């Protein structure tokens, strides 16, 4: 029986139409098996498993740009667990070597590993990192830093600065500035001022990003010193989208005569998955797909650019299809998520700050009236001790949306499910089939003529082992 869909809000409808138009022109042409790329765009939708892709497609009502690029799948386990974290997952994609969870850019014994960014710089390519997460978060850090614990972000930011990456765009400027300037650095170094002193440009708003015309470029976004908000919450005048950052990266790196390596991370799909937030996940995947559309348009014009898109892991254990009461388990209602206006994270924060739980929930989820059991669960969570309140509210708010759309979640963490592998451009045929996550880095290195092992040897000549602290 056909579903009746609720009309989408105007902004989301415009997004859906734009994506549909991009998809219509995105059919992947057969790759030239003998060609090698000059440029590589590695795109990582952090925490995005196959179910998240399907959910976004169902909510939008049309195929994604990604759908035309699907070539295979990737096994994601780390060196010490079937369930990887982003540090080990990012390190596998950056270095071609598996490591332990929480380790960044080092092998399981703590020895540094050469990365795609470092090897690209040795070859003279321009380099860029773009993310909606913090720039010092695990995935971007894995491409430029070597630390035994992903929490050592003060060390990560200094190593990032030392690598002189041509373009850095992401969230959270607090680790780049000293405490008197509103940051959290205790060494009194203002890394933004140092970047400007070296002739670089620093931008902190979408308008400044749009006006930027040269490299090196450092963009740090988010309201205050916070990270960039989830797409469903994002202030479009104060925080750029992933698509806007990707477009600027391609504008500035594209003219490079020797080529470039660009990492683009949809970093906050993972955060929405940790919160078991179905509307948040769907909007993040759609925002990521817009960035893929821009990258694909560039690659089709350029003809010498390889795009590879692959998640580091799945987050949340999202399952599509669920029995609720006596309702049929064979019916879903993805259109119910179109009414959501706010992430469950932001709703929980509003309640913790004193907002009326029921009013906040009904306004944020777009639900006309909560069921009695939903109201009771929400009020119980709101009255919990401080240590348990936020978690309880997230679970209660997630359940309000999830039961209506008919989805379930197995965890608030990561899972071991294989993730989709997508590719387009010269060399894309090499990514067909099932791969280990480490294969991705090795394939990219081979296609670009990068010597990861030589970079590793040079690093180990300088630092044999990275201490844990």
C-alpha positions as MATLAB code, in Angstrom:
seq = 'XXXXXXXXXXXXXXXXXXXXXXXXXXXXXXXXXXXXXXXXXXXXXXXXXXXXXXXXXXXXXXXXXXXXXXXXXXXXXXXXXXXXXXXXXXXXXXXXXXXXXXXXXXXXXXXXXXXXXXXXXXXXXXXXXXXXXXXXXXXXXXXXXXXXXXXXXXXXXXXXXXXXXXXXXXXXXXXXXXXXXXXXXXXXXXXXXXXXXXXXXXXXXXXXXXXXXXXXXXXXXXXXXXXXXXXXXXXXXXXXXXXXXXXXXXXXXXXXXXXXXXXXXXXXXXXXXXXXXXXXXXXXXXXXXXXXXXXXXXXXXXXXXXXXXXXXXXXXXXXXXXXXXXXXXXXXXXXXXXXXXXXXXXXXXXXXXXXXXXXXXXXXXXXXXXXXXXXXXXXXXXXXXXXXXXXXXXXXXXXXXXXXXXXXXXXXXXXXXXXXXXXXXXXXXXXXXXXXXXXXXXXXXXXXXXXXXXXXXXXXXXXXXXXXX';
ca = [
       0.000    0.000    0.000;
       1.634    3.336   -0.987;
       2.717    5.667    1.781;
       1.292    9.163    2.149;
       4.131   11.603    2.833;
       3.876   14.774    4.837;
       5.068   17.889    3.034;
       8.640   18.751    3.869;
       9.569   22.107    5.402;
      10.646   24.546    2.652;
      14.366   24.476    3.522;
      14.520   20.684    3.556;
      12.415   20.469    0.390;
      14.879   22.760   -1.370;
      17.740   20.569   -0.190;
      15.962   17.456   -1.455;
      15.318   19.012   -4.863;
      18.923   20.141   -5.162;
      20.158   16.663   -4.318;
      17.746   15.117   -6.787;
      19.011   17.385   -9.547;
      22.612   16.512   -8.704;
      21.799   12.802   -8.716;
      20.259   13.030  -12.175;
      23.658   14.060  -13.547;
      25.777   11.801  -11.335;
      25.751    8.444  -13.119;
      29.306    7.169  -12.901;
      31.005    6.805  -16.264;
      33.229    3.736  -16.777;
      36.726    4.416  -15.477;
      39.766    4.174  -17.739;
      41.540    1.147  -16.286;
      44.933    2.388  -17.524;
      44.663    5.927  -16.132;
      46.060    7.148  -12.844;
      44.676   10.083  -10.886;
      46.471   13.359  -10.363;
      44.194   14.252   -7.434;
      42.505   12.146   -4.762;
      39.531   13.169   -2.631;
      39.086   10.724    0.247;
      35.684   11.236    1.850;
      34.839    9.656    5.216;
      31.262    9.770    6.564;
      32.227    8.994   10.155;
      29.966    6.391   11.746;
      27.828    5.915    8.625;
      26.698    2.356    8.031;
      24.476    0.964    5.264;
      21.291    1.501    7.290;
      22.036    5.221    7.668;
      22.361    5.521    3.886;
      19.031    3.749    3.418;
      17.315    5.885    6.050;
      18.507    9.108    4.398;
      17.262    7.850    1.044;
      13.858    6.979    2.496;
      13.533   10.340    4.246;
      14.554   12.320    1.169;
      12.379   10.279   -1.181;
      14.994    9.918   -3.915;
      18.331    8.176   -4.587;
      21.493    9.643   -3.137;
      24.441   10.789   -5.230;
      26.447    8.117   -3.425;
      24.210    5.369   -4.790;
      25.692    5.624   -8.285;
      29.233    5.226   -6.910;
      28.842    2.028   -4.865;
      31.596   -0.449   -5.779;
      32.151   -2.617   -2.701;
      32.429   -2.856    1.060;
      35.047   -2.603    3.795;
      35.751   -4.636    6.924;
      36.481   -2.214    9.754;
      38.015   -4.128   12.686;
      41.034   -2.681   14.486;
      44.176   -4.487   15.653;
      42.680   -5.275   19.046;
      38.909   -5.387   18.536;
      36.220   -6.430   16.066;
      34.652   -3.032   16.854;
      36.964   -0.190   15.899;
      36.989    3.370   17.171;
      37.648    6.391   14.954;
      41.322    6.646   15.942;
      42.191    3.138   14.770;
      39.807    3.419   11.807;
      41.279    6.729   10.702;
      44.816    5.400   11.136;
      44.016    2.440    8.856;
      42.788    4.798    6.125;
      45.695    7.190    6.618;
      48.569    4.687    6.834;
      47.483    1.295    5.526;
      48.289   -0.317    8.897;
      45.927   -1.513   11.614;
      46.459   -0.251   15.130;
      44.792   -0.449   18.521;
      41.700    1.529   19.422;
      42.443    5.061   20.652;
      45.878    5.171   18.951;
      46.484    7.799   16.249;
      49.065    7.500   13.481;
      51.110    4.831   15.279;
      51.276    1.032   15.136;
      50.171   -1.183   18.046;
      53.639   -0.829   19.611;
      53.436    2.973   19.496;
      55.850    3.443   16.571;
      54.960    6.254   14.132;
      53.480    5.427   10.734;
      53.759    7.457    7.551;
      50.442    8.893    6.370;
      48.915    9.755    3.004;
      49.185   13.468    3.787;
      52.868   13.198    4.710;
      53.658   11.072    1.650;
      51.700   13.447   -0.601;
      53.707   16.383    0.705;
      56.970   14.540   -0.003;
      55.793   14.166   -3.608;
      54.957   17.872   -3.810;
      51.177   17.581   -3.817;
      49.042   20.183   -2.094;
      47.064   18.846    0.855;
      43.848   19.648    2.697;
      41.745   18.426    5.615;
      38.041   19.314    5.863;
      35.741   18.122    8.648;
      32.549   19.046   10.485;
      34.137   17.581   13.632;
      36.960   19.262   15.552;
      40.107   19.521   13.447;
      41.975   17.745   16.247;
      39.452   14.897   16.414;
      40.579   11.342   15.744;
      39.940   11.039   12.006;
      41.678   14.189   10.717;
      44.368   13.766   13.388;
      45.260   10.324   12.017;
      46.510   11.929    8.794;
      48.960   14.368   10.412;
      49.719   13.270   13.974;
      51.378   10.419   15.832;
      50.151    9.973   19.409;
      49.422    6.939   21.566;
      46.102    8.376   22.820;
      43.531   10.296   20.786;
      42.807   12.507   23.819;
      46.237   14.169   23.533;
      44.782   16.954   21.427;
      47.234   19.645   22.514;
      49.973   17.509   21.006;
      47.839   16.776   17.948;
      47.250   20.449   17.177;
      50.968   21.247   17.423;
      51.797   18.399   15.051;
      49.046   19.598   12.706;
      50.550   23.078   12.679;
      54.025   21.629   12.104;
      52.914   19.785    8.983;
      51.963   23.020    7.160;
      48.910   21.493    5.500;
      47.758   23.910    2.798;
      44.084   23.938    3.828;
      42.531   23.120    7.192;
      38.783   23.591    7.748;
      36.908   22.284   10.783;
      35.527   22.952   14.230;
      36.672   24.174   17.644;
      39.252   26.929   17.821;
      39.723   26.653   21.587;
      42.845   24.465   21.271;
      44.400   26.988   18.903;
      44.294   29.968   21.275;
      45.506   30.716   24.824;
      43.155   31.160   27.761;
      43.309   35.016   27.716;
      42.046   34.924   24.115;
      39.127   32.677   25.031;
      40.832   29.374   24.239;
      42.167   26.597   26.430;
      45.909   26.550   25.631;
      48.098   26.856   28.720;
      51.360   27.542   26.874;
      50.260   31.094   25.875;
      50.750   30.313   22.177;
      48.182   31.826   19.841;
      48.336   29.456   16.885;
      45.935   31.595   14.863;
      48.239   34.597   15.177;
      51.212   32.409   14.267;
      49.395   31.202   11.160;
      48.717   34.781   10.075;
      52.347   35.717   10.757;
      53.457   33.007    8.315;
      51.292   34.595    5.626;
      48.256   32.395    6.061;
      44.588   33.354    6.156;
      42.317   32.573    9.124;
      38.530   32.493    8.713;
      35.830   31.847   11.310;
      32.502   32.511    9.526;
      30.829   31.350    6.299;
      31.177   34.850    4.842;
      34.911   34.927    5.537;
      35.254   31.446    4.068;
      33.481   32.488    0.878;
      35.780   35.514    0.548;
      39.026   33.541    1.008;
      41.111   33.536   -2.163;
      44.492   32.000   -1.317;
      46.397   29.309    0.502;
      47.425   28.508    3.147;
      43.955   28.695    4.676;
      42.898   27.830    8.223;
      39.179   27.862    8.987;
      37.881   27.180   12.498;
      34.125   27.278   12.894;
      31.434   26.856   15.507;
      29.609   29.347   17.689;
      31.993   30.589   20.363;
      34.654   27.928   20.745;
      32.292   24.990   20.199;
      32.394   22.573   17.297;
      30.167   22.959   14.241;
      26.582   22.067   15.119;
      24.723   19.096   13.724;
      23.143   19.945   10.374;
      19.633   19.958   11.868;
      20.771   22.604   14.404;
      23.299   24.540   12.327;
      23.097   28.355   12.189;
      23.662   28.858    8.467;
      24.883   32.436    8.922;
      27.502   31.519   11.521;
      28.587   27.988   10.593;
      29.399   26.644    7.105;
      28.044   23.371    5.772;
      30.296   20.506    4.739;
      29.378   21.281    1.132;
      30.500   24.912    1.503;
      33.832   23.853    2.991;
      34.316   21.219    0.291;
      33.564   23.723   -2.450;
      36.172   26.159   -1.094;
      38.743   23.390   -0.761;
      38.264   22.368   -4.391;
      38.332   25.998   -5.537;
      41.717   26.581   -3.894;
      43.369   23.178   -4.329;
      41.991   22.445   -7.794;
      44.429   24.649   -9.748;
      47.490   22.874   -8.270;
      49.682   21.839  -11.256;
      51.119   18.846   -9.353;
      47.835   17.636   -7.920;
      46.380   17.409   -4.432;
      45.221   15.037   -1.715;
      42.090   16.152    0.133;
      40.371   14.500    3.088;
      36.703   15.418    3.575;
      35.019   14.071    6.719;
      31.324   14.179    7.528;
      32.294   13.974   11.162;
      28.980   14.443   12.901;
      27.057   11.504   11.467;
      28.901    9.637   14.196;
      27.695   11.996   16.937;
      24.073   11.667   15.855;
      24.525    7.904   15.814;
      25.945    7.914   19.347;
      22.777    9.735   20.428;
      20.562    7.240   18.545;
      19.045   10.257   16.787;
      17.246    9.141   13.590;
      16.419   12.638   12.315;
      19.946   13.831   13.126;
      21.529   10.904   11.279;
      19.334   11.355    8.201;
      20.081   15.087    7.931;
      23.831   14.512    8.409;
      23.927   11.882    5.669;
      22.038   14.181    3.294;
      24.470   17.005    4.079;
      27.382   14.654    3.391;
      25.794   13.588    0.121;
      25.688   17.226   -0.991;
      29.439   17.416   -0.459;
      29.851   14.219   -2.488;
      27.804   15.821   -5.301;
      30.193   18.778   -5.415;
      33.253   16.523   -5.407;
      31.729   14.396   -8.167;
      30.957   17.427  -10.320;
      34.591   18.556   -9.923;
      35.925   15.087  -10.767;
      33.747   14.784  -13.871;
      35.005   18.152  -15.149;
      38.628   17.447  -14.259;
      38.785   13.793  -15.457;
      41.977   13.178  -13.422;
      40.461   13.112   -9.937;
      39.695    9.944   -7.994;
      36.952   10.086   -5.349;
      36.832    7.399   -2.660;
      34.095    7.489   -0.018;
      34.120    5.050    2.896;
      33.078    5.171    6.549;
      35.465    4.243    9.351;
      32.710    2.245   11.111;
      28.991    2.201   11.817;
      27.590    3.907   14.914;
      24.429    3.134   16.849;
      23.523   -0.274   15.479;
      20.680    1.236   13.466;
      18.021   -1.238   12.346;
      15.305   -0.332    9.862;
      12.013   -2.003   10.677;
      10.492   -2.527   14.123;
       7.296   -3.793   15.702;
       5.576   -1.201   17.901;
       2.565   -2.526   19.795;
       0.254   -4.369   17.416;
       1.350   -2.400   14.358;
       2.773   -4.335   11.419;
       6.557   -4.721   11.508;
       6.527   -4.434    7.710;
       5.619   -0.749    7.656;
       7.952    2.208    8.199;
       7.174    5.912    8.385;
      10.360    7.778    7.349;
       8.263   10.853    6.542;
       7.730   11.336   10.285;
      11.331   12.569   10.571;
      10.647   15.499    8.248;
       8.843   17.235   11.114;
      11.891   17.166   13.426;
      13.392   20.618   13.973;
      16.143   19.948   16.506;
      18.617   17.207   17.410;
      17.969   15.099   20.475;
      21.277   16.405   21.859;
      20.125   20.011   21.697;
      16.690   19.129   23.084;
      18.277   17.331   26.038;
      20.453   20.385   26.705;
      17.445   22.700   26.678;
      15.719   20.473   29.242;
      18.824   20.275   31.446;
      18.957   24.087   31.319;
      15.399   24.322   32.678;
      13.122   23.958   29.675;
       9.801   22.172   30.119;
      10.490   18.579   28.989;
       7.197   17.996   27.200;
       7.165   21.372   25.438;
      10.776   20.986   24.302;
      10.189   17.443   23.072;
       7.001   18.184   21.151;
       8.482   21.276   19.524;
      11.822   19.644   18.670;
      10.498   16.341   17.344;
       7.468   17.851   15.631;
       5.173   15.403   17.408;
       1.718   16.892   18.012;
       1.189   15.152   21.337;
       3.318   12.696   23.294;
       1.845    9.374   24.308;
       1.323    8.871   28.037;
       4.209    6.418   28.352;
       6.509    8.763   26.407;
       5.583   11.654   28.672;
       6.230    9.530   31.766;
       9.621    8.321   30.516;
      10.664   11.861   29.613;
       9.667   13.298   32.995;
      11.422   10.452   34.815;
      14.622   11.135   32.864;
      14.366   14.877   33.542;
      14.126   14.208   37.294;
      17.127   11.861   37.405;
      20.352   12.772   39.240;
      22.726   15.033   37.347;
      25.089   12.174   36.459;
      22.339   10.220   34.694;
      20.038   12.989   33.450;
      21.585   13.714   30.056;
      21.850   10.045   29.107;
      18.299    9.332   30.172;
      16.945   12.303   28.259;
      18.776   11.259   25.090;
      17.276    7.774   25.314;
      13.766    9.096   25.971;
      13.907   11.632   23.133;
      15.391    9.086   20.739;
      12.560    6.684   21.525;
       9.912    9.302   20.706;
      11.259    9.660   17.157;
      12.445    6.077   16.650;
       9.160    4.375   17.492;
       7.273    6.597   15.043;
       9.643    6.001   12.142;
       9.906    2.298   13.179;
      13.656    2.002   13.688;
      15.685    0.456   16.473;
      19.197    0.880   17.903;
      21.438   -1.818   19.360;
      23.990    0.463   21.027;
      25.064    3.997   21.775;
      28.533    3.010   20.524;
      30.072    1.568   17.381;
      29.408   -1.772   15.689;
      31.417   -4.233   13.586;
      29.175   -4.128   10.496;
      30.877   -3.782    7.096;
      30.519   -0.332    5.524;
      29.935    0.704    1.928;
      32.837    1.575   -0.379;
      32.179    4.137   -3.111;
      34.545    5.289   -5.865;
      34.641    7.300   -9.092;
      37.399    8.338  -11.456;
      40.713    6.926  -12.682;
      41.625    3.878  -10.631;
      38.149    3.417   -9.167;
      37.887   -0.109  -10.566;
      40.562   -1.224   -8.071;
      38.163   -0.645   -5.185;
      35.561   -3.175   -6.328;
      34.634   -5.968   -3.948;
      35.258   -6.522   -0.243;
      38.388   -4.945    1.262;
      40.117   -4.520    4.587;
      40.199   -0.873    5.694;
      43.985   -0.874    5.293;
      43.613   -1.680    1.581;
      42.131    1.768    0.950;
      45.293    3.643    1.922;
      47.547    1.222    0.051;
      45.470    1.481   -3.113;
      45.425    5.284   -2.974;
      49.171    5.411   -2.324;
      49.845    3.140   -5.289;
      47.664    5.168   -7.629;
      49.283    8.471   -6.599;
      52.801    7.068   -6.518;
      53.228    7.694   -2.784;
      55.762    5.785   -0.672;
      54.199    5.280    2.761;
      56.957    2.912    3.877;
      59.679    5.467    3.134;
      57.875    8.091    5.207;
      57.488    5.577    8.034;
      61.211    4.804    7.949;
      62.082    8.494    8.076;
      59.737    9.085   11.013;
      61.179    6.170   12.951;
      64.654    7.478   12.371;
      63.611   10.580   14.294;
      61.227    9.042   16.866;
      61.369    5.300   17.553;
      58.313    5.114   19.767;
      55.587    7.534   20.838;
      55.100    7.385   24.616;
      51.513    7.069   25.884;
      51.719   10.340   27.806;
];
